[in-house]
């Protein structure tokens, strides 16, 4: 499992993982330093093998991941949650191209495709949507299919409802699931 832009995510600590699962958490060095300090202060213990990889995902991050023990010949589950919309289209596509190159058959990838900023209601979301840079782009399904993925896009509100959770507002955001 690779969490791209892991941030303060705690899945490695709070989920029950199958035996021999490794969770790689990739994000910026400064952010991971703060996270590690907080986790150490509270005595948190991961429920799996957890490997932290300090990288800038806009640069050559795969070599650092590989140096940390990632094996690109093994099927991998990738999660790029809360990341792609904050990247310029070129950077988002480069990141997903790298994921594609490191994903043999059996791999999975999930990320959200947010609504265009102009399609989201103003108010408290304006500060967030002003940071959006474009992400993968409007044609994400076609683009991912061309990279060898089978793509499904679900409305994020429907996904939340399926888990008994209600989003704060109805959006046109999509949850993208891709498999090889």
Rosetta constraint file for C-alpha pairs under 8 A:
AtomPair CA 1 CA 21 HARMONIC 7.50 0.50
AtomPair CA 1 CA 22 HARMONIC 6.21 0.50
AtomPair CA 1 CA 23 HARMONIC 4.74 0.50
AtomPair CA 1 CA 24 HARMONIC 6.14 0.50
AtomPair CA 1 CA 76 HARMONIC 5.73 0.50
AtomPair CA 1 CA 77 HARMONIC 4.73 0.50
AtomPair CA 1 CA 78 HARMONIC 5.88 0.50
AtomPair CA 1 CA 79 HARMONIC 7.83 0.50
AtomPair CA 2 CA 23 HARMONIC 5.81 0.50
AtomPair CA 2 CA 24 HARMONIC 4.71 0.50
AtomPair CA 2 CA 25 HARMONIC 6.11 0.50
AtomPair CA 2 CA 26 HARMONIC 7.37 0.50
AtomPair CA 2 CA 76 HARMONIC 7.27 0.50
AtomPair CA 2 CA 77 HARMONIC 6.29 0.50
AtomPair CA 2 CA 78 HARMONIC 4.88 0.50
AtomPair CA 2 CA 79 HARMONIC 6.31 0.50
AtomPair CA 3 CA 23 HARMONIC 7.33 0.50
AtomPair CA 3 CA 24 HARMONIC 6.11 0.50
AtomPair CA 3 CA 25 HARMONIC 4.96 0.50
AtomPair CA 3 CA 26 HARMONIC 6.10 0.50
AtomPair CA 3 CA 78 HARMONIC 6.12 0.50
AtomPair CA 3 CA 79 HARMONIC 5.00 0.50
AtomPair CA 3 CA 80 HARMONIC 6.37 0.50
AtomPair CA 4 CA 25 HARMONIC 6.53 0.50
AtomPair CA 4 CA 26 HARMONIC 5.16 0.50
AtomPair CA 4 CA 27 HARMONIC 6.57 0.50
AtomPair CA 4 CA 57 HARMONIC 7.77 0.50
AtomPair CA 4 CA 78 HARMONIC 7.26 0.50
AtomPair CA 4 CA 79 HARMONIC 5.98 0.50
AtomPair CA 4 CA 80 HARMONIC 4.97 0.50
AtomPair CA 4 CA 81 HARMONIC 7.43 0.50
AtomPair CA 4 CA 83 HARMONIC 7.82 0.50
AtomPair CA 5 CA 25 HARMONIC 7.39 0.50
AtomPair CA 5 CA 26 HARMONIC 5.60 0.50
AtomPair CA 5 CA 27 HARMONIC 4.56 0.50
AtomPair CA 5 CA 28 HARMONIC 7.54 0.50
AtomPair CA 5 CA 57 HARMONIC 7.59 0.50
AtomPair CA 5 CA 80 HARMONIC 6.66 0.50
AtomPair CA 5 CA 81 HARMONIC 7.47 0.50
AtomPair CA 5 CA 82 HARMONIC 7.83 0.50
AtomPair CA 5 CA 83 HARMONIC 6.43 0.50
AtomPair CA 6 CA 25 HARMONIC 5.34 0.50
AtomPair CA 6 CA 26 HARMONIC 5.72 0.50
AtomPair CA 6 CA 27 HARMONIC 5.72 0.50
AtomPair CA 7 CA 27 HARMONIC 6.36 0.50
AtomPair CA 7 CA 31 HARMONIC 6.71 0.50
AtomPair CA 7 CA 32 HARMONIC 7.03 0.50
AtomPair CA 7 CA 35 HARMONIC 7.80 0.50
AtomPair CA 8 CA 32 HARMONIC 7.97 0.50
AtomPair CA 8 CA 35 HARMONIC 6.23 0.50
AtomPair CA 10 CA 14 HARMONIC 6.21 0.50
AtomPair CA 11 CA 15 HARMONIC 5.48 0.50
AtomPair CA 12 CA 17 HARMONIC 7.98 0.50
AtomPair CA 12 CA 23 HARMONIC 6.56 0.50
AtomPair CA 12 CA 46 HARMONIC 5.24 0.50
AtomPair CA 12 CA 47 HARMONIC 5.80 0.50
AtomPair CA 12 CA 48 HARMONIC 6.21 0.50
AtomPair CA 12 CA 50 HARMONIC 6.66 0.50
AtomPair CA 13 CA 44 HARMONIC 7.03 0.50
AtomPair CA 13 CA 45 HARMONIC 6.12 0.50
AtomPair CA 13 CA 46 HARMONIC 4.11 0.50
AtomPair CA 13 CA 47 HARMONIC 5.23 0.50
AtomPair CA 13 CA 48 HARMONIC 7.67 0.50
AtomPair CA 14 CA 46 HARMONIC 7.55 0.50
AtomPair CA 14 CA 47 HARMONIC 7.02 0.50
AtomPair CA 15 CA 47 HARMONIC 6.80 0.50
AtomPair CA 16 CA 47 HARMONIC 6.27 0.50
AtomPair CA 16 CA 48 HARMONIC 7.98 0.50
AtomPair CA 17 CA 21 HARMONIC 6.32 0.50
AtomPair CA 17 CA 47 HARMONIC 6.51 0.50
AtomPair CA 17 CA 48 HARMONIC 6.16 0.50
AtomPair CA 19 CA 48 HARMONIC 7.55 0.50
AtomPair CA 20 CA 48 HARMONIC 7.27 0.50
AtomPair CA 20 CA 49 HARMONIC 7.30 0.50
AtomPair CA 21 CA 48 HARMONIC 5.83 0.50
AtomPair CA 21 CA 49 HARMONIC 6.27 0.50
AtomPair CA 22 CA 48 HARMONIC 6.11 0.50
AtomPair CA 22 CA 49 HARMONIC 4.65 0.50
AtomPair CA 22 CA 50 HARMONIC 5.76 0.50
AtomPair CA 22 CA 51 HARMONIC 7.32 0.50
AtomPair CA 23 CA 48 HARMONIC 7.00 0.50
AtomPair CA 23 CA 49 HARMONIC 6.21 0.50
AtomPair CA 23 CA 50 HARMONIC 4.88 0.50
AtomPair CA 23 CA 51 HARMONIC 6.23 0.50
AtomPair CA 24 CA 50 HARMONIC 5.95 0.50
AtomPair CA 24 CA 51 HARMONIC 4.78 0.50
AtomPair CA 24 CA 52 HARMONIC 5.84 0.50
AtomPair CA 24 CA 53 HARMONIC 6.91 0.50
AtomPair CA 24 CA 65 HARMONIC 7.87 0.50
AtomPair CA 24 CA 70 HARMONIC 7.91 0.50
AtomPair CA 25 CA 50 HARMONIC 7.44 0.50
AtomPair CA 25 CA 51 HARMONIC 6.22 0.50
AtomPair CA 25 CA 52 HARMONIC 4.85 0.50
AtomPair CA 25 CA 53 HARMONIC 5.93 0.50
AtomPair CA 26 CA 52 HARMONIC 6.17 0.50
AtomPair CA 26 CA 53 HARMONIC 4.74 0.50
AtomPair CA 26 CA 54 HARMONIC 5.85 0.50
AtomPair CA 26 CA 55 HARMONIC 6.32 0.50
AtomPair CA 26 CA 57 HARMONIC 7.96 0.50
AtomPair CA 26 CA 65 HARMONIC 7.84 0.50
AtomPair CA 27 CA 31 HARMONIC 7.11 0.50
AtomPair CA 27 CA 32 HARMONIC 6.56 0.50
AtomPair CA 27 CA 53 HARMONIC 6.71 0.50
AtomPair CA 27 CA 54 HARMONIC 5.40 0.50
AtomPair CA 27 CA 55 HARMONIC 5.45 0.50
AtomPair CA 27 CA 56 HARMONIC 6.45 0.50
AtomPair CA 27 CA 57 HARMONIC 7.09 0.50
AtomPair CA 28 CA 32 HARMONIC 6.30 0.50
AtomPair CA 28 CA 54 HARMONIC 5.38 0.50
AtomPair CA 28 CA 55 HARMONIC 5.17 0.50
AtomPair CA 28 CA 56 HARMONIC 5.43 0.50
AtomPair CA 28 CA 57 HARMONIC 7.86 0.50
AtomPair CA 29 CA 33 HARMONIC 6.07 0.50
AtomPair CA 29 CA 54 HARMONIC 4.58 0.50
AtomPair CA 29 CA 55 HARMONIC 6.30 0.50
AtomPair CA 29 CA 56 HARMONIC 7.94 0.50
AtomPair CA 30 CA 34 HARMONIC 6.54 0.50
AtomPair CA 31 CA 35 HARMONIC 6.32 0.50
AtomPair CA 32 CA 36 HARMONIC 5.98 0.50
AtomPair CA 32 CA 52 HARMONIC 7.74 0.50
AtomPair CA 32 CA 54 HARMONIC 6.82 0.50
AtomPair CA 33 CA 37 HARMONIC 6.29 0.50
AtomPair CA 34 CA 38 HARMONIC 6.33 0.50
AtomPair CA 35 CA 39 HARMONIC 6.13 0.50
AtomPair CA 36 CA 40 HARMONIC 6.03 0.50
AtomPair CA 37 CA 41 HARMONIC 6.13 0.50
AtomPair CA 38 CA 42 HARMONIC 6.42 0.50
AtomPair CA 39 CA 43 HARMONIC 6.07 0.50
AtomPair CA 39 CA 44 HARMONIC 5.23 0.50
AtomPair CA 40 CA 44 HARMONIC 6.28 0.50
AtomPair CA 46 CA 50 HARMONIC 6.67 0.50
AtomPair CA 51 CA 68 HARMONIC 7.25 0.50
AtomPair CA 53 CA 64 HARMONIC 6.95 0.50
AtomPair CA 53 CA 65 HARMONIC 6.35 0.50
AtomPair CA 53 CA 68 HARMONIC 7.04 0.50
AtomPair CA 55 CA 59 HARMONIC 7.81 0.50
AtomPair CA 55 CA 61 HARMONIC 5.78 0.50
AtomPair CA 55 CA 64 HARMONIC 7.28 0.50
AtomPair CA 56 CA 60 HARMONIC 7.66 0.50
AtomPair CA 56 CA 61 HARMONIC 6.53 0.50
AtomPair CA 57 CA 61 HARMONIC 5.70 0.50
AtomPair CA 57 CA 95 HARMONIC 6.92 0.50
AtomPair CA 58 CA 91 HARMONIC 6.04 0.50
AtomPair CA 58 CA 94 HARMONIC 7.92 0.50
AtomPair CA 58 CA 95 HARMONIC 7.01 0.50
AtomPair CA 60 CA 64 HARMONIC 7.64 0.50
AtomPair CA 61 CA 65 HARMONIC 6.34 0.50
AtomPair CA 62 CA 66 HARMONIC 6.04 0.50
AtomPair CA 62 CA 98 HARMONIC 7.30 0.50
AtomPair CA 63 CA 67 HARMONIC 6.03 0.50
AtomPair CA 64 CA 68 HARMONIC 6.24 0.50
AtomPair CA 65 CA 69 HARMONIC 6.67 0.50
AtomPair CA 65 CA 70 HARMONIC 5.60 0.50
AtomPair CA 66 CA 70 HARMONIC 4.46 0.50
AtomPair CA 66 CA 71 HARMONIC 6.41 0.50
AtomPair CA 66 CA 72 HARMONIC 7.72 0.50
AtomPair CA 72 CA 76 HARMONIC 7.82 0.50
AtomPair CA 72 CA 102 HARMONIC 4.86 0.50
AtomPair CA 72 CA 103 HARMONIC 6.32 0.50
AtomPair CA 72 CA 104 HARMONIC 7.18 0.50
AtomPair CA 73 CA 102 HARMONIC 7.41 0.50
AtomPair CA 73 CA 103 HARMONIC 7.42 0.50
AtomPair CA 73 CA 104 HARMONIC 6.14 0.50
AtomPair CA 74 CA 103 HARMONIC 7.65 0.50
AtomPair CA 74 CA 104 HARMONIC 6.59 0.50
AtomPair CA 75 CA 103 HARMONIC 6.31 0.50
AtomPair CA 75 CA 104 HARMONIC 5.59 0.50
AtomPair CA 75 CA 105 HARMONIC 6.37 0.50
AtomPair CA 75 CA 106 HARMONIC 5.07 0.50
AtomPair CA 75 CA 107 HARMONIC 4.43 0.50
AtomPair CA 75 CA 108 HARMONIC 7.75 0.50
AtomPair CA 76 CA 103 HARMONIC 6.46 0.50
AtomPair CA 76 CA 104 HARMONIC 7.81 0.50
AtomPair CA 76 CA 106 HARMONIC 7.34 0.50
AtomPair CA 76 CA 107 HARMONIC 4.64 0.50
AtomPair CA 76 CA 108 HARMONIC 6.28 0.50
AtomPair CA 77 CA 107 HARMONIC 5.68 0.50
AtomPair CA 77 CA 108 HARMONIC 4.67 0.50
AtomPair CA 77 CA 109 HARMONIC 5.83 0.50
AtomPair CA 78 CA 99 HARMONIC 7.94 0.50
AtomPair CA 78 CA 107 HARMONIC 7.84 0.50
AtomPair CA 78 CA 108 HARMONIC 6.08 0.50
AtomPair CA 78 CA 109 HARMONIC 4.59 0.50
AtomPair CA 78 CA 110 HARMONIC 6.35 0.50
AtomPair CA 79 CA 109 HARMONIC 5.89 0.50
AtomPair CA 79 CA 110 HARMONIC 5.07 0.50
AtomPair CA 79 CA 111 HARMONIC 6.11 0.50
AtomPair CA 80 CA 84 HARMONIC 7.08 0.50
AtomPair CA 80 CA 109 HARMONIC 7.77 0.50
AtomPair CA 80 CA 110 HARMONIC 6.33 0.50
AtomPair CA 80 CA 111 HARMONIC 4.97 0.50
AtomPair CA 80 CA 112 HARMONIC 7.82 0.50
AtomPair CA 81 CA 110 HARMONIC 7.41 0.50
AtomPair CA 81 CA 111 HARMONIC 5.07 0.50
AtomPair CA 81 CA 112 HARMONIC 6.32 0.50
AtomPair CA 82 CA 86 HARMONIC 7.86 0.50
AtomPair CA 82 CA 111 HARMONIC 7.56 0.50
AtomPair CA 82 CA 112 HARMONIC 7.11 0.50
AtomPair CA 83 CA 87 HARMONIC 7.06 0.50
AtomPair CA 84 CA 92 HARMONIC 5.52 0.50
AtomPair CA 84 CA 111 HARMONIC 7.84 0.50
AtomPair CA 84 CA 112 HARMONIC 7.93 0.50
AtomPair CA 84 CA 113 HARMONIC 7.86 0.50
AtomPair CA 84 CA 134 HARMONIC 7.83 0.50
AtomPair CA 84 CA 135 HARMONIC 4.66 0.50
AtomPair CA 84 CA 136 HARMONIC 6.70 0.50
AtomPair CA 85 CA 92 HARMONIC 7.88 0.50
AtomPair CA 85 CA 113 HARMONIC 7.35 0.50
AtomPair CA 85 CA 114 HARMONIC 6.85 0.50
AtomPair CA 85 CA 132 HARMONIC 5.21 0.50
AtomPair CA 85 CA 133 HARMONIC 5.84 0.50
AtomPair CA 85 CA 134 HARMONIC 5.39 0.50
AtomPair CA 85 CA 135 HARMONIC 4.01 0.50
AtomPair CA 85 CA 136 HARMONIC 7.39 0.50
AtomPair CA 86 CA 131 HARMONIC 6.27 0.50
AtomPair CA 86 CA 132 HARMONIC 4.65 0.50
AtomPair CA 86 CA 133 HARMONIC 5.11 0.50
AtomPair CA 86 CA 134 HARMONIC 6.96 0.50
AtomPair CA 86 CA 135 HARMONIC 6.38 0.50
AtomPair CA 87 CA 91 HARMONIC 5.84 0.50
AtomPair CA 87 CA 92 HARMONIC 5.52 0.50
AtomPair CA 87 CA 132 HARMONIC 7.20 0.50
AtomPair CA 87 CA 133 HARMONIC 5.31 0.50
AtomPair CA 87 CA 134 HARMONIC 6.48 0.50
AtomPair CA 87 CA 135 HARMONIC 5.31 0.50
AtomPair CA 88 CA 92 HARMONIC 6.15 0.50
AtomPair CA 88 CA 133 HARMONIC 4.88 0.50
AtomPair CA 88 CA 134 HARMONIC 5.45 0.50
AtomPair CA 88 CA 135 HARMONIC 5.70 0.50
AtomPair CA 88 CA 136 HARMONIC 7.94 0.50
AtomPair CA 89 CA 93 HARMONIC 6.03 0.50
AtomPair CA 89 CA 133 HARMONIC 7.19 0.50
AtomPair CA 89 CA 134 HARMONIC 5.40 0.50
AtomPair CA 89 CA 135 HARMONIC 4.76 0.50
AtomPair CA 89 CA 136 HARMONIC 5.08 0.50
AtomPair CA 89 CA 137 HARMONIC 6.26 0.50
AtomPair CA 90 CA 94 HARMONIC 6.10 0.50
AtomPair CA 90 CA 136 HARMONIC 7.71 0.50
AtomPair CA 91 CA 95 HARMONIC 6.16 0.50
AtomPair CA 91 CA 135 HARMONIC 7.90 0.50
AtomPair CA 92 CA 96 HARMONIC 6.34 0.50
AtomPair CA 92 CA 135 HARMONIC 5.38 0.50
AtomPair CA 92 CA 136 HARMONIC 5.34 0.50
AtomPair CA 93 CA 97 HARMONIC 5.93 0.50
AtomPair CA 93 CA 135 HARMONIC 7.69 0.50
AtomPair CA 93 CA 136 HARMONIC 5.58 0.50
AtomPair CA 94 CA 98 HARMONIC 6.26 0.50
AtomPair CA 95 CA 99 HARMONIC 6.33 0.50
AtomPair CA 96 CA 100 HARMONIC 6.00 0.50
AtomPair CA 97 CA 101 HARMONIC 6.23 0.50
AtomPair CA 97 CA 147 HARMONIC 7.55 0.50
AtomPair CA 98 CA 102 HARMONIC 6.34 0.50
AtomPair CA 99 CA 103 HARMONIC 6.16 0.50
AtomPair CA 100 CA 147 HARMONIC 6.70 0.50
AtomPair CA 100 CA 148 HARMONIC 7.82 0.50
AtomPair CA 103 CA 107 HARMONIC 5.59 0.50
AtomPair CA 103 CA 180 HARMONIC 7.79 0.50
AtomPair CA 104 CA 180 HARMONIC 7.12 0.50
AtomPair CA 105 CA 179 HARMONIC 7.99 0.50
AtomPair CA 105 CA 180 HARMONIC 4.79 0.50
AtomPair CA 106 CA 179 HARMONIC 6.87 0.50
AtomPair CA 106 CA 180 HARMONIC 5.36 0.50
AtomPair CA 107 CA 179 HARMONIC 5.83 0.50
AtomPair CA 107 CA 180 HARMONIC 5.54 0.50
AtomPair CA 108 CA 177 HARMONIC 7.36 0.50
AtomPair CA 108 CA 178 HARMONIC 5.70 0.50
AtomPair CA 108 CA 179 HARMONIC 4.47 0.50
AtomPair CA 108 CA 180 HARMONIC 6.63 0.50
AtomPair CA 109 CA 176 HARMONIC 7.99 0.50
AtomPair CA 109 CA 177 HARMONIC 5.87 0.50
AtomPair CA 109 CA 178 HARMONIC 5.04 0.50
AtomPair CA 109 CA 179 HARMONIC 6.35 0.50
AtomPair CA 110 CA 175 HARMONIC 7.29 0.50
AtomPair CA 110 CA 176 HARMONIC 5.52 0.50
AtomPair CA 110 CA 177 HARMONIC 4.63 0.50
AtomPair CA 110 CA 178 HARMONIC 6.30 0.50
AtomPair CA 111 CA 175 HARMONIC 6.03 0.50
AtomPair CA 111 CA 176 HARMONIC 5.30 0.50
AtomPair CA 111 CA 177 HARMONIC 6.89 0.50
AtomPair CA 112 CA 156 HARMONIC 7.82 0.50
AtomPair CA 112 CA 173 HARMONIC 7.12 0.50
AtomPair CA 112 CA 174 HARMONIC 5.61 0.50
AtomPair CA 112 CA 175 HARMONIC 4.34 0.50
AtomPair CA 112 CA 176 HARMONIC 5.55 0.50
AtomPair CA 113 CA 135 HARMONIC 7.87 0.50
AtomPair CA 113 CA 173 HARMONIC 5.83 0.50
AtomPair CA 113 CA 174 HARMONIC 4.89 0.50
AtomPair CA 113 CA 175 HARMONIC 6.00 0.50
AtomPair CA 113 CA 176 HARMONIC 6.54 0.50
AtomPair CA 114 CA 172 HARMONIC 7.30 0.50
AtomPair CA 114 CA 173 HARMONIC 4.33 0.50
AtomPair CA 114 CA 174 HARMONIC 6.04 0.50
AtomPair CA 115 CA 119 HARMONIC 6.15 0.50
AtomPair CA 115 CA 120 HARMONIC 6.65 0.50
AtomPair CA 115 CA 171 HARMONIC 7.07 0.50
AtomPair CA 115 CA 172 HARMONIC 5.39 0.50
AtomPair CA 115 CA 173 HARMONIC 4.65 0.50
AtomPair CA 115 CA 174 HARMONIC 7.46 0.50
AtomPair CA 116 CA 120 HARMONIC 6.86 0.50
AtomPair CA 117 CA 129 HARMONIC 5.37 0.50
AtomPair CA 117 CA 130 HARMONIC 7.36 0.50
AtomPair CA 117 CA 132 HARMONIC 7.29 0.50
AtomPair CA 119 CA 172 HARMONIC 7.81 0.50
AtomPair CA 120 CA 125 HARMONIC 7.59 0.50
AtomPair CA 120 CA 171 HARMONIC 6.80 0.50
AtomPair CA 121 CA 125 HARMONIC 7.03 0.50
AtomPair CA 121 CA 126 HARMONIC 7.80 0.50
AtomPair CA 122 CA 126 HARMONIC 5.23 0.50
AtomPair CA 125 CA 129 HARMONIC 6.11 0.50
AtomPair CA 126 CA 130 HARMONIC 5.92 0.50
AtomPair CA 127 CA 131 HARMONIC 7.18 0.50
AtomPair CA 128 CA 132 HARMONIC 7.25 0.50
AtomPair CA 136 CA 140 HARMONIC 5.99 0.50
AtomPair CA 139 CA 143 HARMONIC 6.08 0.50
AtomPair CA 140 CA 144 HARMONIC 5.90 0.50
AtomPair CA 141 CA 145 HARMONIC 6.06 0.50
AtomPair CA 141 CA 151 HARMONIC 6.02 0.50
AtomPair CA 141 CA 152 HARMONIC 7.72 0.50
AtomPair CA 141 CA 153 HARMONIC 7.87 0.50
AtomPair CA 142 CA 146 HARMONIC 6.23 0.50
AtomPair CA 143 CA 147 HARMONIC 6.67 0.50
AtomPair CA 144 CA 148 HARMONIC 6.73 0.50
AtomPair CA 144 CA 149 HARMONIC 5.64 0.50
AtomPair CA 144 CA 150 HARMONIC 7.65 0.50
AtomPair CA 144 CA 151 HARMONIC 7.02 0.50
AtomPair CA 144 CA 178 HARMONIC 7.94 0.50
AtomPair CA 145 CA 149 HARMONIC 4.80 0.50
AtomPair CA 145 CA 150 HARMONIC 5.91 0.50
AtomPair CA 145 CA 151 HARMONIC 6.60 0.50
AtomPair CA 148 CA 180 HARMONIC 6.74 0.50
AtomPair CA 149 CA 178 HARMONIC 5.68 0.50
AtomPair CA 149 CA 179 HARMONIC 5.41 0.50
AtomPair CA 149 CA 180 HARMONIC 5.19 0.50
AtomPair CA 150 CA 178 HARMONIC 5.34 0.50
AtomPair CA 150 CA 179 HARMONIC 5.23 0.50
AtomPair CA 150 CA 180 HARMONIC 6.24 0.50
AtomPair CA 151 CA 176 HARMONIC 6.94 0.50
AtomPair CA 151 CA 177 HARMONIC 5.82 0.50
AtomPair CA 151 CA 178 HARMONIC 4.43 0.50
AtomPair CA 151 CA 179 HARMONIC 6.74 0.50
AtomPair CA 152 CA 176 HARMONIC 5.83 0.50
AtomPair CA 152 CA 177 HARMONIC 5.23 0.50
AtomPair CA 152 CA 178 HARMONIC 6.31 0.50
AtomPair CA 153 CA 174 HARMONIC 5.81 0.50
AtomPair CA 153 CA 175 HARMONIC 5.46 0.50
AtomPair CA 153 CA 176 HARMONIC 4.51 0.50
AtomPair CA 153 CA 177 HARMONIC 6.31 0.50
AtomPair CA 154 CA 158 HARMONIC 7.03 0.50
AtomPair CA 154 CA 159 HARMONIC 6.81 0.50
AtomPair CA 154 CA 174 HARMONIC 5.34 0.50
AtomPair CA 154 CA 175 HARMONIC 5.12 0.50
AtomPair CA 154 CA 176 HARMONIC 6.58 0.50
AtomPair CA 155 CA 159 HARMONIC 6.49 0.50
AtomPair CA 155 CA 172 HARMONIC 6.57 0.50
AtomPair CA 155 CA 173 HARMONIC 5.98 0.50
AtomPair CA 155 CA 174 HARMONIC 4.56 0.50
AtomPair CA 155 CA 175 HARMONIC 6.13 0.50
AtomPair CA 156 CA 160 HARMONIC 6.20 0.50
AtomPair CA 156 CA 171 HARMONIC 7.64 0.50
AtomPair CA 156 CA 172 HARMONIC 7.57 0.50
AtomPair CA 156 CA 173 HARMONIC 5.64 0.50
AtomPair CA 156 CA 174 HARMONIC 5.03 0.50
AtomPair CA 156 CA 175 HARMONIC 5.33 0.50
AtomPair CA 157 CA 161 HARMONIC 6.18 0.50
AtomPair CA 157 CA 166 HARMONIC 7.09 0.50
AtomPair CA 157 CA 167 HARMONIC 6.12 0.50
AtomPair CA 157 CA 170 HARMONIC 6.41 0.50
AtomPair CA 157 CA 171 HARMONIC 7.02 0.50
AtomPair CA 157 CA 173 HARMONIC 7.83 0.50
AtomPair CA 158 CA 162 HARMONIC 6.21 0.50
AtomPair CA 159 CA 163 HARMONIC 6.73 0.50
AtomPair CA 159 CA 175 HARMONIC 7.63 0.50
AtomPair CA 160 CA 164 HARMONIC 6.46 0.50
AtomPair CA 160 CA 165 HARMONIC 4.90 0.50
AtomPair CA 160 CA 166 HARMONIC 5.85 0.50
AtomPair CA 160 CA 167 HARMONIC 6.61 0.50
AtomPair CA 161 CA 165 HARMONIC 5.08 0.50
AtomPair CA 161 CA 166 HARMONIC 5.66 0.50
